[in-house]
Amino acid sequence: MGPANKILQCSDCGASFSFSVEEQEFFALKGYTSEPKRCPSCRQAKKDQRGSSGGFDGSRGNRQMFSAVCARCGNDTQVPFEPRGGRPVYCSACYETVKPNNRR
């Protein structure tokens, strides 16, 4: 007998939901060892609550930005961290030219 869809119970709302063969194969391919504990609706609600859609669209929610003056070109810029005295801050364009090559 081959693989089959599984019926799981959501840990948040208690509803039953299907864990398809395709989803099981995807989980195995990704190395996930646990089955999903939330139904698709609760999973989406949890992502919305965190202000993220799993990181695939690049959104991070609202992020505080700080004003700074670029150490290279002198233009005003906004950066996502609070500048510390004695350390250079660069605008996006200048950072691209001075960033280390060994970034992760």
C-alpha angles and dihedrals in degrees: 000000000000130000118300138196113268127217111222133181120236113241091212107045102011094234121142117243137178122252099200126213088246091053090047090053090048091051090049091048090052091049094245110157098188130068117237112275097198130061116241092262094052091043090056092045090052091051091049090049090054090050092241140100094212094287095279097115095045094243117142099173120245113340125193112242127201129211118240142158116243111247091214108042101015095232122140112255142171121235131185094235136057109260116236122215116261095024121101120242121200135199115240094263095049093043090059089059097045104034117120116261092227098068115144 
